[in-house]
């Protein structure tokens, strides 16, 4: 699978570790940065990850910041991106199955390397079920994006 991964300075070390792990599993991983621990702003990396997915350069994304919250908020400003901070495998899998989530967001100051790997293993193979109730809800979510222009 083609995966894009990005992080701010707080998520740098976890990004490096998880990116290497995903490559070991055979995934094609594009790293959009950051490339060190110098302070940077998470919205820049949320945008980079989201744009690659929206442009077709990646099928899924992993985004990492300190808590996962800020990066999740920023990524969800891009129409078509459905990002969620997940720190349990049920949410990482179910977010795709029910909500067609395309970016897994992690908090590097909240979880460790092994849990990050477990979350990626739950997220990446999951598939949107396309059940009627989930399709209806996804269409309503898309309508919200259109109605409000994701500008807030």
TORPA-4810 file (N, C-alpha, C, O; in nm, 3 decimals):
<nodes>
NODE_1_0.084_-0.118_0.000_0.000_0.000_0.000_0.089_0.124_0.000_0.196_0.125_0.061_X
NODE_2_0.044_0.229_-0.069_0.114_0.356_-0.071_0.068_0.440_0.048_-0.050_0.476_0.059_X
NODE_3_0.162_0.470_0.136_0.134_0.541_0.260_0.218_0.667_0.266_0.336_0.666_0.229_X
NODE_4_0.158_0.775_0.312_0.232_0.898_0.339_0.237_0.915_0.490_0.137_0.895_0.560_X
NODE_5_0.353_0.954_0.539_0.371_0.974_0.682_0.435_1.110_0.706_0.524_1.153_0.632_X
NODE_6_0.387_1.177_0.809_0.442_1.308_0.842_0.427_1.335_0.990_0.345_1.274_1.058_X
NODE_7_0.508_1.428_1.039_0.507_1.459_1.182_0.569_1.596_1.205_0.647_1.646_1.124_X
NODE_8_0.533_1.654_1.318_0.604_1.772_1.364_0.724_1.726_1.447_0.753_1.606_1.453_X
NODE_9_0.792_1.820_1.510_0.912_1.786_1.587_0.884_1.689_1.702_0.967_1.604_1.733_X
NODE_10_0.766_1.702_1.765_0.732_1.613_1.876_0.712_1.469_1.829_0.734_1.375_1.905_X
NODE_11_0.670_1.453_1.705_0.646_1.319_1.651_0.758_1.263_1.567_0.747_1.153_1.514_X
NODE_12_0.867_1.339_1.553_0.975_1.298_1.464_1.028_1.157_1.491_1.033_1.075_1.400_X
NODE_13_1.066_1.129_1.614_1.125_0.998_1.645_1.027_0.884_1.618_1.065_0.781_1.563_X
NODE_14_0.902_0.901_1.657_0.802_0.797_1.632_0.778_0.781_1.483_0.759_0.670_1.436_X
NODE_15_0.777_0.891_1.409_0.761_0.884_1.263_0.872_0.802_1.200_0.847_0.716_1.115_X
NODE_16_0.995_0.828_1.241_1.108_0.754_1.186_1.093_0.605_1.212_1.110_0.522_1.122_X
NODE_17_1.062_0.571_1.336_1.047_0.431_1.375_0.932_0.364_1.299_0.949_0.256_1.243_X
NODE_18_0.817_0.430_1.297_0.700_0.371_1.232_0.718_0.363_1.081_0.677_0.266_1.019_X
NODE_19_0.779_0.464_1.022_0.806_0.459_0.878_0.894_0.342_0.840_0.866_0.272_0.743_X
NODE_20_0.999_0.320_0.917_1.088_0.205_0.892_1.011_0.075_0.906_1.027_-0.016_0.824_X
NODE_21_0.928_0.065_1.008_0.849_-0.056_1.032_0.754_-0.083_0.915_0.742_-0.197_0.870_X
NODE_22_0.687_0.020_0.867_0.593_0.003_0.756_0.665_-0.039_0.628_0.612_-0.117_0.549_X
NODE_23_0.784_0.011_0.608_0.865_-0.033_0.493_0.902_-0.180_0.507_0.899_-0.255_0.409_X
NODE_24_0.937_-0.222_0.629_0.970_-0.363_0.654_0.851_-0.453_0.622_0.869_-0.567_0.579_X
NODE_25_0.730_-0.401_0.642_0.608_-0.478_0.610_0.578_-0.479_0.461_0.484_-0.545_0.417_X
NODE_26_0.655_-0.406_0.383_0.638_-0.405_0.238_0.559_-0.288_0.182_0.527_-0.287_0.063_X
NODE_27_0.527_-0.191_0.265_0.452_-0.075_0.218_0.546_0.025_0.150_0.664_0.034_0.184_X
NODE_28_0.492_0.100_0.056_0.562_0.209_-0.011_0.534_0.335_0.070_0.422_0.388_0.066_X
NODE_29_0.633_0.382_0.143_0.613_0.493_0.237_0.680_0.620_0.186_0.799_0.620_0.155_X
NODE_30_0.603_0.727_0.177_0.655_0.859_0.144_0.657_0.941_0.272_0.554_0.957_0.338_X
NODE_31_0.773_0.991_0.307_0.793_1.071_0.428_0.796_1.218_0.387_0.885_1.261_0.315_X
NODE_32_0.697_1.296_0.435_0.690_1.438_0.401_0.749_1.527_0.512_0.732_1.649_0.510_X
NODE_33_0.818_1.466_0.608_0.884_1.544_0.711_0.804_1.550_0.839_0.694_1.496_0.850_X
NODE_34_0.861_1.616_0.931_0.983_1.689_0.943_1.100_1.591_0.948_1.083_1.471_0.972_X
NODE_35_1.218_1.644_0.925_1.335_1.557_0.915_1.429_1.569_1.034_1.540_1.515_1.031_X
NODE_36_1.385_1.640_1.139_1.466_1.652_1.260_1.377_1.703_1.373_1.255_1.716_1.356_X
NODE_37_1.437_1.732_1.487_1.358_1.775_1.604_1.353_1.926_1.622_1.311_1.975_1.727_X
NODE_38_1.397_2.001_1.522_1.383_2.147_1.531_1.235_2.183_1.533_1.157_2.122_1.459_X
NODE_39_1.194_2.279_1.614_1.052_2.315_1.625_0.991_2.355_1.490_1.046_2.437_1.417_X
NODE_40_0.876_2.296_1.460_0.798_2.325_1.339_0.650_2.327_1.377_0.615_2.300_1.492_X
NODE_41_0.565_2.358_1.282_0.422_2.369_1.307_0.347_2.252_1.244_0.358_2.229_1.124_X
NODE_42_0.271_2.180_1.326_0.200_2.061_1.279_0.104_2.086_1.163_0.085_1.995_1.082_X
NODE_43_0.040_2.204_1.149_-0.050_2.220_1.033_0.021_2.204_0.899_-0.040_2.160_0.801_X
NODE_44_0.149_2.239_0.893_0.223_2.225_0.768_0.233_2.078_0.726_0.224_2.046_0.608_X
NODE_45_0.251_1.991_0.821_0.265_1.848_0.791_0.129_1.782_0.771_0.117_1.687_0.693_X
NODE_46_0.028_1.832_0.840_-0.108_1.785_0.816_-0.148_1.814_0.672_-0.207_1.729_0.604_X
NODE_47_-0.115_1.933_0.626_-0.146_1.970_0.487_-0.068_1.884_0.389_-0.124_1.838_0.289_X
NODE_48_0.059_1.862_0.415_0.142_1.783_0.324_0.090_1.639_0.312_0.083_1.584_0.202_X
NODE_49_0.054_1.579_0.424_0.001_1.443_0.423_-0.133_1.441_0.349_-0.155_1.357_0.262_X
NODE_50_-0.221_1.534_0.382_-0.353_1.538_0.319_-0.347_1.562_0.170_-0.419_1.497_0.093_X
NODE_51_-0.261_1.655_0.127_-0.250_1.684_-0.017_-0.203_1.563_-0.096_-0.248_1.541_-0.209_X
NODE_52_-0.112_1.486_-0.040_-0.064_1.368_-0.113_-0.176_1.266_-0.129_-0.186_1.201_-0.234_X
NODE_53_-0.258_1.251_-0.028_-0.372_1.158_-0.038_-0.473_1.211_-0.139_-0.517_1.137_-0.227_X
NODE_54_-0.509_1.337_-0.128_-0.608_1.395_-0.219_-0.561_1.395_-0.363_-0.642_1.384_-0.455_X
NODE_55_-0.430_1.407_-0.383_-0.373_1.405_-0.517_-0.350_1.266_-0.575_-0.309_1.252_-0.690_X
NODE_56_-0.377_1.163_-0.495_-0.360_1.026_-0.543_-0.222_0.968_-0.525_-0.196_0.856_-0.570_X
NODE_57_-0.132_1.040_-0.460_0.002_0.990_-0.439_0.015_0.888_-0.327_0.117_0.820_-0.314_X
NODE_58_-0.090_0.879_-0.246_-0.093_0.781_-0.136_-0.238_0.741_-0.112_-0.331_0.818_-0.135_X
NODE_59_-0.254_0.618_-0.064_-0.387_0.568_-0.034_-0.429_0.601_0.108_-0.547_0.627_0.134_X
NODE_60_-0.334_0.602_0.199_-0.361_0.630_0.340_-0.246_0.713_0.396_-0.138_0.720_0.338_X
NODE_61_-0.274_0.777_0.511_-0.173_0.856_0.575_-0.163_0.829_0.723_-0.258_0.785_0.787_X
NODE_62_-0.046_0.858_0.777_-0.022_0.854_0.921_0.041_0.988_0.955_0.139_1.031_0.894_X
NODE_63_-0.017_1.053_1.055_0.026_1.186_1.095_0.052_1.184_1.245_-0.027_1.128_1.321_X
NODE_64_0.162_1.245_1.288_0.202_1.236_1.428_0.240_1.374_1.481_0.317_1.447_1.419_X
NODE_65_0.185_1.407_1.597_0.228_1.526_1.671_0.236_1.487_1.818_0.232_1.368_1.850_X
NODE_66_0.248_1.582_1.906_0.263_1.548_2.047_0.146_1.473_2.105_0.163_1.364_2.160_X
NODE_67_0.027_1.528_2.092_-0.093_1.462_2.145_-0.175_1.394_2.037_-0.252_1.303_2.066_X
NODE_68_-0.158_1.435_1.914_-0.241_1.387_1.803_-0.360_1.478_1.777_-0.418_1.474_1.668_X
NODE_69_-0.396_1.559_1.874_-0.516_1.642_1.861_-0.498_1.753_1.758_-0.580_1.768_1.668_X
NODE_70_-0.393_1.831_1.771_-0.372_1.943_1.680_-0.359_1.899_1.536_-0.419_1.960_1.446_X
NODE_71_-0.283_1.795_1.512_-0.266_1.745_1.376_-0.398_1.694_1.320_-0.425_1.711_1.201_X
NODE_72_-0.478_1.631_1.404_-0.609_1.582_1.361_-0.700_1.698_1.321_-0.765_1.694_1.217_X
NODE_73_-0.704_1.801_1.404_-0.786_1.918_1.373_-0.741_1.980_1.241_-0.824_2.011_1.156_X
NODE_74_-0.612_1.999_1.225_-0.559_2.063_1.104_-0.588_1.979_0.979_-0.632_2.033_0.878_X
NODE_75_-0.564_1.849_0.986_-0.586_1.764_0.868_-0.731_1.764_0.824_-0.760_1.759_0.704_X
NODE_76_-0.821_1.770_0.919_-0.963_1.769_0.886_-1.013_1.897_0.821_-1.129_1.905_0.782_X
NODE_77_-0.929_1.997_0.810_-0.966_2.119_0.738_-0.959_2.100_0.587_-1.014_2.181_0.512_X
NODE_78_-0.893_1.995_0.541_-0.884_1.969_0.397_-1.006_1.888_0.353_-1.027_1.777_0.402_X
NODE_79_-1.087_1.943_0.262_-1.205_1.868_0.215_-1.163_1.732_0.157_-1.073_1.724_0.074_X
NODE_80_-1.230_1.628_0.203_-1.198_1.493_0.157_-1.108_1.416_0.251_-1.090_1.296_0.236_X
NODE_81_-1.053_1.485_0.348_-0.970_1.417_0.447_-1.057_1.385_0.568_-1.133_1.468_0.618_X
NODE_82_-1.042_1.261_0.614_-1.110_1.215_0.734_-1.002_1.157_0.825_-0.962_1.041_0.811_X
NODE_83_-0.956_1.241_0.917_-0.846_1.205_1.006_-0.898_1.193_1.148_-0.988_1.267_1.189_X
NODE_84_-0.842_1.099_1.223_-0.881_1.085_1.363_-0.761_1.041_1.445_-0.682_0.956_1.404_X
NODE_85_-0.751_1.100_1.564_-0.650_1.055_1.658_-0.702_0.927_1.722_-0.813_0.923_1.775_X
NODE_86_-0.622_0.824_1.715_-0.661_0.693_1.770_-0.547_0.641_1.856_-0.431_0.643_1.817_X
NODE_87_-0.584_0.594_1.973_-0.486_0.535_2.063_-0.529_0.396_2.107_-0.478_0.341_2.205_X
NODE_88_-0.626_0.338_2.032_-0.667_0.199_2.055_-0.697_0.136_1.919_-0.737_0.205_1.825_X
NODE_89_-0.677_0.006_1.910_-0.690_-0.062_1.781_-0.834_-0.065_1.730_-0.856_-0.062_1.609_X
NODE_90_-0.930_-0.072_1.820_-1.070_-0.073_1.776_-1.102_0.054_1.696_-1.159_0.046_1.587_X
NODE_91_-1.066_0.169_1.750_-1.093_0.295_1.682_-1.016_0.306_1.550_-1.069_0.357_1.452_X
NODE_92_-0.892_0.260_1.548_-0.812_0.267_1.426_-0.873_0.184_1.313_-0.871_0.225_1.198_X
NODE_93_-0.927_0.069_1.347_-0.992_-0.017_1.247_-1.133_0.032_1.214_-1.168_0.047_1.097_X
NODE_94_-1.211_0.058_1.317_-1.350_0.097_1.299_-1.363_0.234_1.231_-1.461_0.258_1.161_X
NODE_95_-1.266_0.322_1.251_-1.268_0.451_1.185_-1.266_0.439_1.034_-1.324_0.521_0.963_X
NODE_96_-1.198_0.337_0.985_-1.198_0.309_0.841_-1.327_0.238_0.801_-1.393_0.278_0.705_X
NODE_97_-1.362_0.133_0.874_-1.478_0.052_0.837_-1.608_0.130_0.835_-1.690_0.110_0.746_X
NODE_98_-1.629_0.220_0.931_-1.755_0.292_0.943_-1.749_0.435_0.888_-1.849_0.486_0.837_X
NODE_99_-1.633_0.499_0.897_-1.623_0.642_0.865_-1.533_0.673_0.747_-1.515_0.790_0.712_X
NODE_100_-1.476_0.572_0.684_-1.387_0.587_0.570_-1.269_0.679_0.602_-1.227_0.760_0.519_X
NODE_101_-1.216_0.666_0.724_-1.101_0.744_0.769_-0.982_0.715_0.678_-0.954_0.600_0.646_X
NODE_102_-0.912_0.821_0.637_-0.796_0.800_0.550_-0.664_0.846_0.612_-0.558_0.824_0.553_X
NODE_103_-0.669_0.907_0.729_-0.546_0.941_0.801_-0.559_0.898_0.947_-0.653_0.936_1.017_X
NODE_104_-0.464_0.819_0.990_-0.450_0.780_1.130_-0.359_0.883_1.196_-0.248_0.906_1.149_X
NODE_105_-0.406_0.944_1.304_-0.327_1.044_1.374_-0.287_0.986_1.510_-0.369_0.928_1.581_X
NODE_106_-0.160_1.004_1.544_-0.105_0.949_1.668_-0.042_1.059_1.752_0.011_1.156_1.700_X
NODE_107_-0.049_1.040_1.881_0.017_1.131_1.975_0.145_1.068_2.027_0.140_0.972_2.105_X
NODE_108_0.258_1.120_1.986_0.387_1.063_2.024_0.415_1.076_2.174_0.493_0.999_2.229_X
NODE_109_0.352_1.173_2.239_0.372_1.190_2.382_0.270_1.111_2.463_0.267_1.117_2.585_X
NODE_110_0.184_1.037_2.391_0.078_0.960_2.455_0.102_0.810_2.442_0.076_0.734_2.536_X
NODE_111_0.152_0.767_2.328_0.173_0.624_2.303_0.319_0.595_2.271_0.396_0.687_2.242_X
NODE_112_0.354_0.469_2.277_0.490_0.427_2.245_0.497_0.360_2.109_0.398_0.349_2.037_X
NODE_113_0.617_0.315_2.075_0.643_0.257_1.944_0.562_0.131_1.918_0.507_0.116_1.808_X
NODE_114_0.552_0.043_2.013_0.480_-0.083_1.990_0.332_-0.059_1.968_0.273_-0.121_1.880_X
NODE_115_0.271_0.028_2.046_0.129_0.057_2.025_0.109_0.125_1.890_0.011_0.097_1.821_X
NODE_116_0.199_0.213_1.851_0.189_0.277_1.719_0.190_0.172_1.609_0.115_0.183_1.512_X
NODE_117_0.273_0.072_1.623_0.279_-0.036_1.524_0.148_-0.114_1.522_0.097_-0.147_1.415_X
NODE_118_0.094_-0.145_1.639_-0.035_-0.216_1.647_-0.146_-0.136_1.582_-0.230_-0.191_1.511_X
NODE_119_-0.147_-0.006_1.606_-0.250_0.080_1.549_-0.240_0.083_1.397_-0.341_0.076_1.328_X
NODE_120_-0.119_0.092_1.345_-0.100_0.090_1.200_-0.145_-0.044_1.141_-0.204_-0.048_1.034_X
NODE_121_-0.116_-0.153_1.212_-0.159_-0.285_1.163_-0.311_-0.299_1.165_-0.365_-0.376_1.086_X
NODE_122_-0.380_-0.228_1.251_-0.526_-0.230_1.253_-0.583_-0.138_1.145_-0.682_-0.172_1.080_X
NODE_123_-0.521_-0.023_1.125_-0.569_0.080_1.033_-0.549_0.043_0.886_-0.642_0.054_0.806_X
NODE_124_-0.430_0.000_0.851_-0.396_-0.015_0.709_-0.476_-0.121_0.634_-0.518_-0.093_0.521_X
NODE_125_-0.501_-0.239_0.687_-0.578_-0.336_0.610_-0.730_-0.316_0.617_-0.804_-0.379_0.542_X
NODE_126_-0.775_-0.229_0.706_-0.920_-0.209_0.723_-0.979_-0.151_0.594_-0.914_-0.076_0.522_X
NODE_127_-1.104_-0.187_0.567_-1.174_-0.141_0.448_-1.309_-0.082_0.487_-1.375_-0.132_0.578_X
NODE_128_-1.348_0.024_0.419_-1.479_0.084_0.440_-1.584_-0.019_0.403_-1.577_-0.078_0.295_X
NODE_129_-1.683_-0.041_0.489_-1.782_-0.146_0.465_-1.884_-0.108_0.359_-1.943_-0.196_0.296_X
NODE_130_-1.905_0.020_0.337_-2.002_0.070_0.239_-2.144_0.022_0.268_-2.228_0.015_0.178_X
NODE_131_-2.171_-0.012_0.394_-2.308_-0.045_0.433_-2.393_0.081_0.419_-2.341_0.192_0.430_X
NODE_132_-2.522_0.064_0.395_-2.611_0.176_0.369_-2.603_0.283_0.478_-2.598_0.402_0.447_X
NODE_133_-2.602_0.243_0.604_-2.598_0.342_0.712_-2.468_0.419_0.713_-2.467_0.538_0.745_X
NODE_134_-2.357_0.353_0.679_-2.228_0.422_0.676_-2.217_0.512_0.554_-2.161_0.622_0.563_X
NODE_135_-2.268_0.468_0.441_-2.270_0.553_0.322_-2.355_0.678_0.346_-2.314_0.788_0.309_X
NODE_136_-2.471_0.662_0.409_-2.559_0.775_0.439_-2.485_0.876_0.529_-2.491_0.996_0.504_X
NODE_137_-2.418_0.829_0.629_-2.347_0.916_0.722_-2.227_0.984_0.655_-2.199_1.101_0.680_X
NODE_138_-2.157_0.911_0.569_-2.044_0.968_0.497_-2.092_1.078_0.403_-2.028_1.183_0.392_X
NODE_139_-2.204_1.056_0.336_-2.259_1.159_0.247_-2.300_1.283_0.326_-2.282_1.395_0.279_X
NODE_140_-2.353_1.264_0.445_-2.388_1.379_0.530_-2.263_1.455_0.573_-2.264_1.577_0.581_X
NODE_141_-2.156_1.383_0.600_-2.030_1.447_0.635_-1.976_1.527_0.517_-1.930_1.640_0.534_X
NODE_142_-1.982_1.468_0.399_-1.937_1.540_0.279_-2.022_1.664_0.255_-1.971_1.767_0.212_X
NODE_143_-2.151_1.654_0.282_-2.240_1.769_0.266_-2.202_1.881_0.363_-2.211_1.999_0.328_X
NODE_144_-2.161_1.845_0.484_-2.115_1.946_0.579_-1.991_2.018_0.526_-1.981_2.140_0.537_X
NODE_145_-1.898_1.943_0.469_-1.779_2.004_0.410_-1.818_2.106_0.303_-1.766_2.217_0.299_X
NODE_146_-1.910_2.065_0.218_-1.954_2.152_0.109_-2.027_2.275_0.163_-2.003_2.387_0.120_X
NODE_147_-2.116_2.252_0.257_-2.200_2.360_0.311_-2.116_2.466_0.382_-2.143_2.586_0.370_X
NODE_148_-2.015_2.422_0.456_-1.939_2.517_0.537_-1.800_2.546_0.482_-1.727_2.628_0.538_X
NODE_149_-1.764_2.482_0.375_-1.638_2.512_0.309_-1.513_2.486_0.391_-1.405_2.531_0.355_X
NODE_150_-1.528_2.413_0.501_-1.415_2.377_0.586_-1.330_2.498_0.624_-1.209_2.485_0.640_X
NODE_151_-1.392_2.613_0.638_-1.315_2.734_0.664_-1.303_2.770_0.812_-1.237_2.868_0.846_X
NODE_152_-1.367_2.694_0.898_-1.362_2.729_1.040_-1.265_2.643_1.116_-1.249_2.660_1.237_X
</nodes>
